[in-house]
């Protein structure tokens, strides 16, 4: 079964954040970390995976990504801190 991921990257705790979606989380975060993707995350050095959630339907994942992007910053920070209060880079755990 295919999985889709809605994820949040951060530059540091309470720093700049980015919300994205992908079908291959490890590959996509690697691309962000290596600055292989021009754009926001490269420009602002936003590379730490601080939150992600898994969806089985692409439409569901797209809807959720759009929902989170519309949220105010306070709500996004709360979402991160509920699952990852230390703002740890979750990529390090996944990529092993």
PyMOL Python script that loads the backbone (N, CA, C, O; Angstrom):
from pymol import cmd

cmd.read_pdbstr("""\
ATOM      1  N   UNK A   1       0.843  -1.183   0.000  1.00  0.00           N
ATOM      2  CA  UNK A   1       0.000   0.000   0.000  1.00  0.00           C
ATOM      3  C   UNK A   1       0.891   1.252   0.000  1.00  0.00           C
ATOM      4  O   UNK A   1       1.816   1.366   0.805  1.00  0.00           O
ATOM      5  N   UNK A   2       0.610   2.147  -0.878  1.00  0.00           N
ATOM      6  CA  UNK A   2       1.371   3.397  -0.992  1.00  0.00           C
ATOM      7  C   UNK A   2       1.067   4.292   0.204  1.00  0.00           C
ATOM      8  O   UNK A   2      -0.064   4.355   0.685  1.00  0.00           O
ATOM      9  N   UNK A   3       2.111   4.984   0.673  1.00  0.00           N
ATOM     10  CA  UNK A   3       1.945   5.922   1.777  1.00  0.00           C
ATOM     11  C   UNK A   3       2.376   7.314   1.332  1.00  0.00           C
ATOM     12  O   UNK A   3       3.281   7.477   0.513  1.00  0.00           O
ATOM     13  N   UNK A   4       1.711   8.298   1.890  1.00  0.00           N
ATOM     14  CA  UNK A   4       2.013   9.697   1.602  1.00  0.00           C
ATOM     15  C   UNK A   4       2.267  10.388   2.933  1.00  0.00           C
ATOM     16  O   UNK A   4       1.647  10.064   3.946  1.00  0.00           O
ATOM     17  N   UNK A   5       3.170  11.325   2.915  1.00  0.00           N
ATOM     18  CA  UNK A   5       3.602  11.978   4.147  1.00  0.00           C
ATOM     19  C   UNK A   5       3.400  13.488   4.062  1.00  0.00           C
ATOM     20  O   UNK A   5       3.777  14.126   3.079  1.00  0.00           O
ATOM     21  N   UNK A   6       2.809  14.037   5.093  1.00  0.00           N
ATOM     22  CA  UNK A   6       2.772  15.482   5.294  1.00  0.00           C
ATOM     23  C   UNK A   6       3.841  15.735   6.347  1.00  0.00           C
ATOM     24  O   UNK A   6       3.847  15.095   7.399  1.00  0.00           O
ATOM     25  N   UNK A   7       4.742  16.663   6.068  1.00  0.00           N
ATOM     26  CA  UNK A   7       5.868  16.861   6.980  1.00  0.00           C
ATOM     27  C   UNK A   7       6.115  18.339   7.240  1.00  0.00           C
ATOM     28  O   UNK A   7       5.710  19.214   6.475  1.00  0.00           O
ATOM     29  N   UNK A   8       6.800  18.577   8.360  1.00  0.00           N
ATOM     30  CA  UNK A   8       7.209  19.933   8.711  1.00  0.00           C
ATOM     31  C   UNK A   8       8.711  19.926   8.965  1.00  0.00           C
ATOM     32  O   UNK A   8       9.225  19.116   9.735  1.00  0.00           O
ATOM     33  N   UNK A   9       9.394  20.840   8.306  1.00  0.00           N
ATOM     34  CA  UNK A   9      10.827  21.068   8.523  1.00  0.00           C
ATOM     35  C   UNK A   9      10.990  22.358   9.308  1.00  0.00           C
ATOM     36  O   UNK A   9      10.151  23.256   9.229  1.00  0.00           O
ATOM     37  N   UNK A  10      12.078  22.445  10.064  1.00  0.00           N
ATOM     38  CA  UNK A  10      12.377  23.660  10.817  1.00  0.00           C
ATOM     39  C   UNK A  10      13.863  23.979  10.715  1.00  0.00           C
ATOM     40  O   UNK A  10      14.693  23.084  10.551  1.00  0.00           O
ATOM     41  N   UNK A  11      14.187  25.260  10.813  1.00  0.00           N
ATOM     42  CA  UNK A  11      15.586  25.679  10.805  1.00  0.00           C
ATOM     43  C   UNK A  11      16.216  25.457  12.173  1.00  0.00           C
ATOM     44  O   UNK A  11      17.414  25.192  12.276  1.00  0.00           O
ATOM     45  N   UNK A  12      15.403  25.564  13.228  1.00  0.00           N
ATOM     46  CA  UNK A  12      15.824  25.353  14.622  1.00  0.00           C
ATOM     47  C   UNK A  12      14.550  25.404  15.461  1.00  0.00           C
ATOM     48  O   UNK A  12      13.469  25.653  14.927  1.00  0.00           O
ATOM     49  N   UNK A  13      14.665  25.173  16.755  1.00  0.00           N
ATOM     50  CA  UNK A  13      13.492  25.248  17.622  1.00  0.00           C
ATOM     51  C   UNK A  13      12.893  26.647  17.536  1.00  0.00           C
ATOM     52  O   UNK A  13      13.589  27.648  17.709  1.00  0.00           O
ATOM     53  N   UNK A  14      11.601  26.697  17.267  1.00  0.00           N
ATOM     54  CA  UNK A  14      10.858  27.951  17.109  1.00  0.00           C
ATOM     55  C   UNK A  14      11.382  28.822  15.966  1.00  0.00           C
ATOM     56  O   UNK A  14      11.132  30.026  15.938  1.00  0.00           O
ATOM     57  N   UNK A  15      12.102  28.218  15.034  1.00  0.00           N
ATOM     58  CA  UNK A  15      12.648  28.961  13.905  1.00  0.00           C
ATOM     59  C   UNK A  15      11.708  28.955  12.712  1.00  0.00           C
ATOM     60  O   UNK A  15      10.497  28.786  12.856  1.00  0.00           O
ATOM     61  N   UNK A  16      12.281  29.139  11.545  1.00  0.00           N
ATOM     62  CA  UNK A  16      11.525  29.125  10.297  1.00  0.00           C
ATOM     63  C   UNK A  16      11.017  27.717  10.041  1.00  0.00           C
ATOM     64  O   UNK A  16      11.752  26.747  10.230  1.00  0.00           O
ATOM     65  N   UNK A  17       9.753  27.593   9.607  1.00  0.00           N
ATOM     66  CA  UNK A  17       9.194  26.276   9.334  1.00  0.00           C
ATOM     67  C   UNK A  17       8.650  26.190   7.909  1.00  0.00           C
ATOM     68  O   UNK A  17       8.315  27.194   7.280  1.00  0.00           O
ATOM     69  N   UNK A  18       8.577  24.953   7.428  1.00  0.00           N
ATOM     70  CA  UNK A  18       8.109  24.665   6.070  1.00  0.00           C
ATOM     71  C   UNK A  18       7.220  23.428   6.129  1.00  0.00           C
ATOM     72  O   UNK A  18       7.573  22.448   6.785  1.00  0.00           O
ATOM     73  N   UNK A  19       6.097  23.456   5.468  1.00  0.00           N
ATOM     74  CA  UNK A  19       5.177  22.317   5.404  1.00  0.00           C
ATOM     75  C   UNK A  19       5.194  21.763   3.986  1.00  0.00           C
ATOM     76  O   UNK A  19       5.068  22.513   3.019  1.00  0.00           O
ATOM     77  N   UNK A  20       5.351  20.444   3.864  1.00  0.00           N
ATOM     78  CA  UNK A  20       5.380  19.824   2.549  1.00  0.00           C
ATOM     79  C   UNK A  20       4.678  18.480   2.526  1.00  0.00           C
ATOM     80  O   UNK A  20       4.157  18.013   3.539  1.00  0.00           O
ATOM     81  N   UNK A  21       4.674  17.869   1.352  1.00  0.00           N
ATOM     82  CA  UNK A  21       4.040  16.560   1.141  1.00  0.00           C
ATOM     83  C   UNK A  21       4.927  15.757   0.202  1.00  0.00           C
ATOM     84  O   UNK A  21       5.560  16.314  -0.694  1.00  0.00           O
ATOM     85  N   UNK A  22       4.971  14.435   0.414  1.00  0.00           N
ATOM     86  CA  UNK A  22       5.791  13.571  -0.435  1.00  0.00           C
ATOM     87  C   UNK A  22       5.303  12.134  -0.348  1.00  0.00           C
ATOM     88  O   UNK A  22       4.590  11.764   0.585  1.00  0.00           O
ATOM     89  N   UNK A  23       5.688  11.341  -1.313  1.00  0.00           N
ATOM     90  CA  UNK A  23       5.425   9.908  -1.300  1.00  0.00           C
ATOM     91  C   UNK A  23       6.633   9.113  -0.844  1.00  0.00           C
ATOM     92  O   UNK A  23       6.531   7.904  -0.634  1.00  0.00           O
ATOM     93  N   UNK A  24       7.783   9.770  -0.686  1.00  0.00           N
ATOM     94  CA  UNK A  24       9.019   9.111  -0.236  1.00  0.00           C
ATOM     95  C   UNK A  24       9.717  10.057   0.739  1.00  0.00           C
ATOM     96  O   UNK A  24      10.530  10.891   0.339  1.00  0.00           O
ATOM     97  N   UNK A  25       9.392   9.917   2.008  1.00  0.00           N
ATOM     98  CA  UNK A  25       9.853  10.874   3.015  1.00  0.00           C
ATOM     99  C   UNK A  25      11.370  10.902   3.163  1.00  0.00           C
ATOM    100  O   UNK A  25      11.965  11.979   3.199  1.00  0.00           O
ATOM    101  N   UNK A  26      11.992   9.754   3.249  1.00  0.00           N
ATOM    102  CA  UNK A  26      13.448   9.726   3.448  1.00  0.00           C
ATOM    103  C   UNK A  26      14.170  10.393   2.280  1.00  0.00           C
ATOM    104  O   UNK A  26      15.077  11.199   2.487  1.00  0.00           O
ATOM    105  N   UNK A  27      13.771  10.062   1.065  1.00  0.00           N
ATOM    106  CA  UNK A  27      14.392  10.663  -0.119  1.00  0.00           C
ATOM    107  C   UNK A  27      14.177  12.180  -0.143  1.00  0.00           C
ATOM    108  O   UNK A  27      15.107  12.940  -0.414  1.00  0.00           O
ATOM    109  N   UNK A  28      12.957  12.608   0.139  1.00  0.00           N
ATOM    110  CA  UNK A  28      12.635  14.041   0.066  1.00  0.00           C
ATOM    111  C   UNK A  28      13.406  14.839   1.112  1.00  0.00           C
ATOM    112  O   UNK A  28      13.911  15.921   0.812  1.00  0.00           O
ATOM    113  N   UNK A  29      13.501  14.325   2.327  1.00  0.00           N
ATOM    114  CA  UNK A  29      14.231  15.047   3.379  1.00  0.00           C
ATOM    115  C   UNK A  29      15.720  15.072   3.037  1.00  0.00           C
ATOM    116  O   UNK A  29      16.386  16.084   3.259  1.00  0.00           O
ATOM    117  N   UNK A  30      16.246  13.976   2.503  1.00  0.00           N
ATOM    118  CA  UNK A  30      17.638  13.959   2.053  1.00  0.00           C
ATOM    119  C   UNK A  30      17.880  15.064   1.027  1.00  0.00           C
ATOM    120  O   UNK A  30      18.886  15.770   1.096  1.00  0.00           O
ATOM    121  N   UNK A  31      16.956  15.210   0.076  1.00  0.00           N
ATOM    122  CA  UNK A  31      17.089  16.257  -0.944  1.00  0.00           C
ATOM    123  C   UNK A  31      17.101  17.647  -0.307  1.00  0.00           C
ATOM    124  O   UNK A  31      17.884  18.509  -0.708  1.00  0.00           O
ATOM    125  N   UNK A  32      16.239  17.863   0.676  1.00  0.00           N
ATOM    126  CA  UNK A  32      16.237  19.147   1.386  1.00  0.00           C
ATOM    127  C   UNK A  32      17.578  19.360   2.103  1.00  0.00           C
ATOM    128  O   UNK A  32      18.172  20.434   2.009  1.00  0.00           O
ATOM    129  N   UNK A  33      18.041  18.345   2.810  1.00  0.00           N
ATOM    130  CA  UNK A  33      19.269  18.475   3.604  1.00  0.00           C
ATOM    131  C   UNK A  33      20.493  18.740   2.725  1.00  0.00           C
ATOM    132  O   UNK A  33      21.413  19.449   3.135  1.00  0.00           O
ATOM    133  N   UNK A  34      20.503  18.174   1.528  1.00  0.00           N
ATOM    134  CA  UNK A  34      21.638  18.348   0.619  1.00  0.00           C
ATOM    135  C   UNK A  34      21.482  19.575  -0.276  1.00  0.00           C
ATOM    136  O   UNK A  34      22.301  19.805  -1.166  1.00  0.00           O
ATOM    137  N   UNK A  35      20.433  20.361  -0.040  1.00  0.00           N
ATOM    138  CA  UNK A  35      20.143  21.545  -0.861  1.00  0.00           C
ATOM    139  C   UNK A  35      20.029  21.214  -2.344  1.00  0.00           C
ATOM    140  O   UNK A  35      20.479  21.981  -3.194  1.00  0.00           O
ATOM    141  N   UNK A  36      19.429  20.078  -2.647  1.00  0.00           N
ATOM    142  CA  UNK A  36      19.229  19.665  -4.032  1.00  0.00           C
ATOM    143  C   UNK A  36      17.990  20.312  -4.644  1.00  0.00           C
ATOM    144  O   UNK A  36      17.776  20.242  -5.854  1.00  0.00           O
ATOM    145  N   UNK A  37      17.180  20.941  -3.799  1.00  0.00           N
ATOM    146  CA  UNK A  37      15.940  21.565  -4.242  1.00  0.00           C
ATOM    147  C   UNK A  37      16.059  23.072  -4.059  1.00  0.00           C
ATOM    148  O   UNK A  37      16.190  23.556  -2.935  1.00  0.00           O
ATOM    149  N   UNK A  38      16.014  23.805  -5.149  1.00  0.00           N
ATOM    150  CA  UNK A  38      16.026  25.258  -5.038  1.00  0.00           C
ATOM    151  C   UNK A  38      14.707  25.721  -4.447  1.00  0.00           C
ATOM    152  O   UNK A  38      13.659  25.123  -4.691  1.00  0.00           O
ATOM    153  N   UNK A  39      14.768  26.770  -3.681  1.00  0.00           N
ATOM    154  CA  UNK A  39      13.529  27.316  -3.131  1.00  0.00           C
ATOM    155  C   UNK A  39      13.661  27.693  -1.674  1.00  0.00           C
ATOM    156  O   UNK A  39      14.751  27.976  -1.176  1.00  0.00           O
ATOM    157  N   UNK A  40      12.533  27.691  -1.007  1.00  0.00           N
ATOM    158  CA  UNK A  40      12.409  28.193   0.356  1.00  0.00           C
ATOM    159  C   UNK A  40      13.359  27.498   1.339  1.00  0.00           C
ATOM    160  O   UNK A  40      14.084  28.164   2.078  1.00  0.00           O
ATOM    161  N   UNK A  41      13.353  26.165   1.348  1.00  0.00           N
ATOM    162  CA  UNK A  41      14.156  25.459   2.358  1.00  0.00           C
ATOM    163  C   UNK A  41      15.656  25.662   2.149  1.00  0.00           C
ATOM    164  O   UNK A  41      16.417  25.725   3.115  1.00  0.00           O
ATOM    165  N   UNK A  42      16.070  25.762   0.918  1.00  0.00           N
ATOM    166  CA  UNK A  42      17.484  26.019   0.629  1.00  0.00           C
ATOM    167  C   UNK A  42      17.848  27.455   1.014  1.00  0.00           C
ATOM    168  O   UNK A  42      18.878  27.688   1.647  1.00  0.00           O
ATOM    169  N   UNK A  43      17.014  28.404   0.634  1.00  0.00           N
ATOM    170  CA  UNK A  43      17.275  29.816   0.902  1.00  0.00           C
ATOM    171  C   UNK A  43      17.358  30.118   2.393  1.00  0.00           C
ATOM    172  O   UNK A  43      18.208  30.896   2.827  1.00  0.00           O
ATOM    173  N   UNK A  44      16.462  29.494   3.186  1.00  0.00           N
ATOM    174  CA  UNK A  44      16.385  29.803   4.613  1.00  0.00           C
ATOM    175  C   UNK A  44      16.967  28.711   5.509  1.00  0.00           C
ATOM    176  O   UNK A  44      16.782  28.749   6.726  1.00  0.00           O
ATOM    177  N   UNK A  45      17.670  27.735   4.923  1.00  0.00           N
ATOM    178  CA  UNK A  45      18.349  26.683   5.678  1.00  0.00           C
ATOM    179  C   UNK A  45      17.378  25.936   6.605  1.00  0.00           C
ATOM    180  O   UNK A  45      17.642  25.777   7.797  1.00  0.00           O
ATOM    181  N   UNK A  46      16.271  25.489   6.049  1.00  0.00           N
ATOM    182  CA  UNK A  46      15.232  24.784   6.799  1.00  0.00           C
ATOM    183  C   UNK A  46      15.367  23.294   6.475  1.00  0.00           C
ATOM    184  O   UNK A  46      14.870  22.833   5.448  1.00  0.00           O
ATOM    185  N   UNK A  47      16.044  22.538   7.359  1.00  0.00           N
ATOM    186  CA  UNK A  47      16.402  21.163   7.022  1.00  0.00           C
ATOM    187  C   UNK A  47      16.043  20.107   8.062  1.00  0.00           C
ATOM    188  O   UNK A  47      16.178  18.918   7.773  1.00  0.00           O
ATOM    189  N   UNK A  48      15.597  20.480   9.242  1.00  0.00           N
ATOM    190  CA  UNK A  48      15.324  19.494  10.290  1.00  0.00           C
ATOM    191  C   UNK A  48      13.876  19.009  10.218  1.00  0.00           C
ATOM    192  O   UNK A  48      12.940  19.806  10.272  1.00  0.00           O
ATOM    193  N   UNK A  49      13.708  17.703  10.097  1.00  0.00           N
ATOM    194  CA  UNK A  49      12.375  17.098  10.080  1.00  0.00           C
ATOM    195  C   UNK A  49      11.872  17.029  11.520  1.00  0.00           C
ATOM    196  O   UNK A  49      12.351  16.222  12.317  1.00  0.00           O
ATOM    197  N   UNK A  50      10.906  17.878  11.841  1.00  0.00           N
ATOM    198  CA  UNK A  50      10.424  17.951  13.226  1.00  0.00           C
ATOM    199  C   UNK A  50       9.033  17.351  13.409  1.00  0.00           C
ATOM    200  O   UNK A  50       8.588  17.157  14.540  1.00  0.00           O
ATOM    201  N   UNK A  51       8.344  17.054  12.308  1.00  0.00           N
ATOM    202  CA  UNK A  51       7.002  16.471  12.397  1.00  0.00           C
ATOM    203  C   UNK A  51       6.666  15.813  11.070  1.00  0.00           C
ATOM    204  O   UNK A  51       7.033  16.303  10.002  1.00  0.00           O
ATOM    205  N   UNK A  52       5.959  14.688  11.160  1.00  0.00           N
ATOM    206  CA  UNK A  52       5.380  14.095   9.952  1.00  0.00           C
ATOM    207  C   UNK A  52       4.198  13.229  10.340  1.00  0.00           C
ATOM    208  O   UNK A  52       4.091  12.756  11.471  1.00  0.00           O
ATOM    209  N   UNK A  53       3.322  13.034   9.383  1.00  0.00           N
ATOM    210  CA  UNK A  53       2.196  12.125   9.566  1.00  0.00           C
ATOM    211  C   UNK A  53       2.002  11.345   8.279  1.00  0.00           C
ATOM    212  O   UNK A  53       2.339  11.818   7.194  1.00  0.00           O
ATOM    213  N   UNK A  54       1.455  10.144   8.411  1.00  0.00           N
ATOM    214  CA  UNK A  54       1.318   9.216   7.297  1.00  0.00           C
ATOM    215  C   UNK A  54      -0.147   9.138   6.864  1.00  0.00           C
ATOM    216  O   UNK A  54      -1.058   9.094   7.691  1.00  0.00           O
ATOM    217  N   UNK A  55      -0.345   9.122   5.550  1.00  0.00           N
ATOM    218  CA  UNK A  55      -1.683   8.980   4.971  1.00  0.00           C
ATOM    219  C   UNK A  55      -1.634   7.900   3.900  1.00  0.00           C
ATOM    220  O   UNK A  55      -0.603   7.704   3.257  1.00  0.00           O
ATOM    221  N   UNK A  56      -2.740   7.206   3.711  1.00  0.00           N
ATOM    222  CA  UNK A  56      -2.798   6.166   2.681  1.00  0.00           C
ATOM    223  C   UNK A  56      -3.452   6.655   1.399  1.00  0.00           C
ATOM    224  O   UNK A  56      -3.347   6.002   0.360  1.00  0.00           O
ATOM    225  N   UNK A  57      -4.119   7.788   1.462  1.00  0.00           N
ATOM    226  CA  UNK A  57      -4.775   8.358   0.286  1.00  0.00           C
ATOM    227  C   UNK A  57      -4.145   9.709  -0.047  1.00  0.00           C
ATOM    228  O   UNK A  57      -4.021  10.569   0.825  1.00  0.00           O
ATOM    229  N   UNK A  58      -3.749   9.897  -1.298  1.00  0.00           N
ATOM    230  CA  UNK A  58      -3.100  11.143  -1.708  1.00  0.00           C
ATOM    231  C   UNK A  58      -4.008  12.348  -1.487  1.00  0.00           C
ATOM    232  O   UNK A  58      -3.547  13.406  -1.057  1.00  0.00           O
ATOM    233  N   UNK A  59      -5.293  12.191  -1.779  1.00  0.00           N
ATOM    234  CA  UNK A  59      -6.221  13.313  -1.603  1.00  0.00           C
ATOM    235  C   UNK A  59      -6.282  13.758  -0.146  1.00  0.00           C
ATOM    236  O   UNK A  59      -6.330  14.951   0.154  1.00  0.00           O
ATOM    237  N   UNK A  60      -6.279  12.776   0.750  1.00  0.00           N
ATOM    238  CA  UNK A  60      -6.299  13.054   2.186  1.00  0.00           C
ATOM    239  C   UNK A  60      -5.035  13.815   2.600  1.00  0.00           C
ATOM    240  O   UNK A  60      -5.105  14.768   3.377  1.00  0.00           O
ATOM    241  N   UNK A  61      -3.889  13.392   2.081  1.00  0.00           N
ATOM    242  CA  UNK A  61      -2.623  14.043   2.408  1.00  0.00           C
ATOM    243  C   UNK A  61      -2.584  15.474   1.869  1.00  0.00           C
ATOM    244  O   UNK A  61      -2.126  16.385   2.559  1.00  0.00           O
ATOM    245  N   UNK A  62      -3.054  15.670   0.661  1.00  0.00           N
ATOM    246  CA  UNK A  62      -3.076  17.016   0.070  1.00  0.00           C
ATOM    247  C   UNK A  62      -3.986  17.936   0.879  1.00  0.00           C
ATOM    248  O   UNK A  62      -3.632  19.081   1.161  1.00  0.00           O
ATOM    249  N   UNK A  63      -5.149  17.430   1.247  1.00  0.00           N
ATOM    250  CA  UNK A  63      -6.083  18.222   2.051  1.00  0.00           C
ATOM    251  C   UNK A  63      -5.454  18.609   3.381  1.00  0.00           C
ATOM    252  O   UNK A  63      -5.577  19.751   3.823  1.00  0.00           O
ATOM    253  N   UNK A  64      -4.784  17.660   4.016  1.00  0.00           N
ATOM    254  CA  UNK A  64      -4.144  17.925   5.317  1.00  0.00           C
ATOM    255  C   UNK A  64      -3.006  18.933   5.174  1.00  0.00           C
ATOM    256  O   UNK A  64      -2.872  19.829   6.007  1.00  0.00           O
ATOM    257  N   UNK A  65      -2.188  18.800   4.134  1.00  0.00           N
ATOM    258  CA  UNK A  65      -1.104  19.755   3.914  1.00  0.00           C
ATOM    259  C   UNK A  65      -1.666  21.168   3.764  1.00  0.00           C
ATOM    260  O   UNK A  65      -1.157  22.110   4.372  1.00  0.00           O
ATOM    261  N   UNK A  66      -2.694  21.310   2.968  1.00  0.00           N
ATOM    262  CA  UNK A  66      -3.304  22.626   2.757  1.00  0.00           C
ATOM    263  C   UNK A  66      -3.885  23.164   4.056  1.00  0.00           C
ATOM    264  O   UNK A  66      -3.784  24.359   4.336  1.00  0.00           O
ATOM    265  N   UNK A  67      -4.492  22.287   4.852  1.00  0.00           N
ATOM    266  CA  UNK A  67      -5.055  22.705   6.136  1.00  0.00           C
ATOM    267  C   UNK A  67      -3.965  23.262   7.049  1.00  0.00           C
ATOM    268  O   UNK A  67      -4.115  24.346   7.614  1.00  0.00           O
ATOM    269  N   UNK A  68      -2.871  22.521   7.191  1.00  0.00           N
ATOM    270  CA  UNK A  68      -1.782  22.952   8.076  1.00  0.00           C
ATOM    271  C   UNK A  68      -1.162  24.242   7.561  1.00  0.00           C
ATOM    272  O   UNK A  68      -0.840  25.126   8.354  1.00  0.00           O
ATOM    273  N   UNK A  69      -0.988  24.367   6.250  1.00  0.00           N
ATOM    274  CA  UNK A  69      -0.408  25.591   5.687  1.00  0.00           C
ATOM    275  C   UNK A  69      -1.260  26.822   5.997  1.00  0.00           C
ATOM    276  O   UNK A  69      -0.732  27.924   6.145  1.00  0.00           O
ATOM    277  N   UNK A  70      -2.574  26.634   6.095  1.00  0.00           N
ATOM    278  CA  UNK A  70      -3.464  27.763   6.409  1.00  0.00           C
ATOM    279  C   UNK A  70      -3.456  28.137   7.892  1.00  0.00           C
ATOM    280  O   UNK A  70      -3.854  29.243   8.256  1.00  0.00           O
ATOM    281  N   UNK A  71      -3.012  27.235   8.729  1.00  0.00           N
ATOM    282  CA  UNK A  71      -3.004  27.494  10.170  1.00  0.00           C
ATOM    283  C   UNK A  71      -2.084  28.654  10.511  1.00  0.00           C
ATOM    284  O   UNK A  71      -1.139  28.946   9.777  1.00  0.00           O
ATOM    285  N   UNK A  72      -2.363  29.309  11.623  1.00  0.00           N
ATOM    286  CA  UNK A  72      -1.433  30.332  12.091  1.00  0.00           C
ATOM    287  C   UNK A  72      -0.218  29.641  12.717  1.00  0.00           C
ATOM    288  O   UNK A  72      -0.254  28.451  13.032  1.00  0.00           O
ATOM    289  N   UNK A  73       0.824  30.392  12.884  1.00  0.00           N
ATOM    290  CA  UNK A  73       2.088  29.845  13.370  1.00  0.00           C
ATOM    291  C   UNK A  73       1.948  29.156  14.730  1.00  0.00           C
ATOM    292  O   UNK A  73       2.542  28.102  14.959  1.00  0.00           O
ATOM    293  N   UNK A  74       1.178  29.743  15.614  1.00  0.00           N
ATOM    294  CA  UNK A  74       1.003  29.184  16.959  1.00  0.00           C
ATOM    295  C   UNK A  74       0.455  27.758  16.893  1.00  0.00           C
ATOM    296  O   UNK A  74       0.914  26.883  17.627  1.00  0.00           O
ATOM    297  N   UNK A  75      -0.519  27.521  16.020  1.00  0.00           N
ATOM    298  CA  UNK A  75      -1.093  26.182  15.876  1.00  0.00           C
ATOM    299  C   UNK A  75      -0.067  25.197  15.325  1.00  0.00           C
ATOM    300  O   UNK A  75      -0.020  24.047  15.761  1.00  0.00           O
ATOM    301  N   UNK A  76       0.751  25.631  14.378  1.00  0.00           N
ATOM    302  CA  UNK A  76       1.789  24.758  13.808  1.00  0.00           C
ATOM    303  C   UNK A  76       2.814  24.386  14.872  1.00  0.00           C
ATOM    304  O   UNK A  76       3.225  23.230  14.974  1.00  0.00           O
ATOM    305  N   UNK A  77       3.221  25.371  15.661  1.00  0.00           N
ATOM    306  CA  UNK A  77       4.193  25.098  16.723  1.00  0.00           C
ATOM    307  C   UNK A  77       3.622  24.121  17.736  1.00  0.00           C
ATOM    308  O   UNK A  77       4.332  23.234  18.211  1.00  0.00           O
ATOM    309  N   UNK A  78       2.356  24.271  18.070  1.00  0.00           N
ATOM    310  CA  UNK A  78       1.707  23.359  19.022  1.00  0.00           C
ATOM    311  C   UNK A  78       1.678  21.939  18.451  1.00  0.00           C
ATOM    312  O   UNK A  78       1.926  20.977  19.179  1.00  0.00           O
ATOM    313  N   UNK A  79       1.381  21.802  17.161  1.00  0.00           N
ATOM    314  CA  UNK A  79       1.355  20.495  16.516  1.00  0.00           C
ATOM    315  C   UNK A  79       2.719  19.817  16.630  1.00  0.00           C
ATOM    316  O   UNK A  79       2.805  18.635  16.963  1.00  0.00           O
ATOM    317  N   UNK A  80       3.771  20.560  16.356  1.00  0.00           N
ATOM    318  CA  UNK A  80       5.134  20.020  16.467  1.00  0.00           C
ATOM    319  C   UNK A  80       5.415  19.603  17.898  1.00  0.00           C
ATOM    320  O   UNK A  80       5.869  18.485  18.142  1.00  0.00           O
ATOM    321  N   UNK A  81       5.153  20.481  18.838  1.00  0.00           N
ATOM    322  CA  UNK A  81       5.534  20.235  20.229  1.00  0.00           C
ATOM    323  C   UNK A  81       4.719  19.131  20.893  1.00  0.00           C
ATOM    324  O   UNK A  81       5.184  18.524  21.858  1.00  0.00           O
ATOM    325  N   UNK A  82       3.513  18.858  20.397  1.00  0.00           N
ATOM    326  CA  UNK A  82       2.737  17.741  20.939  1.00  0.00           C
ATOM    327  C   UNK A  82       3.404  16.404  20.642  1.00  0.00           C
ATOM    328  O   UNK A  82       3.368  15.497  21.474  1.00  0.00           O
ATOM    329  N   UNK A  83       4.005  16.275  19.479  1.00  0.00           N
ATOM    330  CA  UNK A  83       4.640  15.015  19.074  1.00  0.00           C
ATOM    331  C   UNK A  83       6.155  15.003  19.285  1.00  0.00           C
ATOM    332  O   UNK A  83       6.754  13.941  19.454  1.00  0.00           O
ATOM    333  N   UNK A  84       6.763  16.178  19.275  1.00  0.00           N
ATOM    334  CA  UNK A  84       8.222  16.271  19.304  1.00  0.00           C
ATOM    335  C   UNK A  84       8.639  17.480  20.151  1.00  0.00           C
ATOM    336  O   UNK A  84       9.146  18.464  19.613  1.00  0.00           O
ATOM    337  N   UNK A  85       8.427  17.411  21.480  1.00  0.00           N
ATOM    338  CA  UNK A  85       8.696  18.576  22.332  1.00  0.00           C
ATOM    339  C   UNK A  85      10.152  19.035  22.318  1.00  0.00           C
ATOM    340  O   UNK A  85      10.428  20.201  22.602  1.00  0.00           O
ATOM    341  N   UNK A  86      11.080  18.150  21.995  1.00  0.00           N
ATOM    342  CA  UNK A  86      12.492  18.526  21.940  1.00  0.00           C
ATOM    343  C   UNK A  86      12.931  19.044  20.586  1.00  0.00           C
ATOM    344  O   UNK A  86      14.095  19.403  20.407  1.00  0.00           O
ATOM    345  N   UNK A  87      12.017  19.087  19.632  1.00  0.00           N
ATOM    346  CA  UNK A  87      12.315  19.515  18.261  1.00  0.00           C
ATOM    347  C   UNK A  87      13.494  18.708  17.692  1.00  0.00           C
ATOM    348  O   UNK A  87      14.352  19.254  16.998  1.00  0.00           O
ATOM    349  N   UNK A  88      13.521  17.412  17.993  1.00  0.00           N
ATOM    350  CA  UNK A  88      14.578  16.550  17.474  1.00  0.00           C
ATOM    351  C   UNK A  88      14.417  16.372  15.971  1.00  0.00           C
ATOM    352  O   UNK A  88      13.304  16.406  15.445  1.00  0.00           O
ATOM    353  N   UNK A  89      15.535  16.182  15.290  1.00  0.00           N
ATOM    354  CA  UNK A  89      15.500  15.914  13.855  1.00  0.00           C
ATOM    355  C   UNK A  89      15.128  14.447  13.665  1.00  0.00           C
ATOM    356  O   UNK A  89      15.967  13.569  13.866  1.00  0.00           O
ATOM    357  N   UNK A  90      13.903  14.176  13.287  1.00  0.00           N
ATOM    358  CA  UNK A  90      13.386  12.818  13.168  1.00  0.00           C
ATOM    359  C   UNK A  90      14.005  12.049  12.004  1.00  0.00           C
ATOM    360  O   UNK A  90      13.931  10.821  11.961  1.00  0.00           O
ATOM    361  N   UNK A  91      14.600  12.751  11.083  1.00  0.00           N
ATOM    362  CA  UNK A  91      15.255  12.107   9.939  1.00  0.00           C
ATOM    363  C   UNK A  91      16.383  11.183  10.417  1.00  0.00           C
ATOM    364  O   UNK A  91      16.583  10.103   9.861  1.00  0.00           O
ATOM    365  N   UNK A  92      17.101  11.607  11.431  1.00  0.00           N
ATOM    366  CA  UNK A  92      18.229  10.801  11.924  1.00  0.00           C
ATOM    367  C   UNK A  92      17.780   9.421  12.385  1.00  0.00           C
ATOM    368  O   UNK A  92      18.508   8.444  12.211  1.00  0.00           O
ATOM    369  N   UNK A  93      16.598   9.332  12.965  1.00  0.00           N
ATOM    370  CA  UNK A  93      16.057   8.052  13.415  1.00  0.00           C
ATOM    371  C   UNK A  93      15.588   7.202  12.228  1.00  0.00           C
ATOM    372  O   UNK A  93      15.748   5.982  12.223  1.00  0.00           O
ATOM    373  N   UNK A  94      15.012   7.861  11.233  1.00  0.00           N
ATOM    374  CA  UNK A  94      14.428   7.140  10.099  1.00  0.00           C
ATOM    375  C   UNK A  94      15.466   6.640   9.105  1.00  0.00           C
ATOM    376  O   UNK A  94      15.282   5.582   8.504  1.00  0.00           O
ATOM    377  N   UNK A  95      16.530   7.365   8.926  1.00  0.00           N
ATOM    378  CA  UNK A  95      17.503   7.079   7.872  1.00  0.00           C
ATOM    379  C   UNK A  95      18.524   6.005   8.261  1.00  0.00           C
ATOM    380  O   UNK A  95      19.419   5.691   7.476  1.00  0.00           O
ATOM    381  N   UNK A  96      18.400   5.455   9.440  1.00  0.00           N
ATOM    382  CA  UNK A  96      19.377   4.446   9.885  1.00  0.00           C
ATOM    383  C   UNK A  96      19.071   3.085   9.330  1.00  0.00           C
ATOM    384  O   UNK A  96      19.795   2.129   9.607  1.00  0.00           O
TER     385      UNK A  96
END
""", "prot")
cmd.dss("prot")
cmd.show_as("cartoon", "prot")
cmd.util.cbc("prot")
cmd.orient("prot")
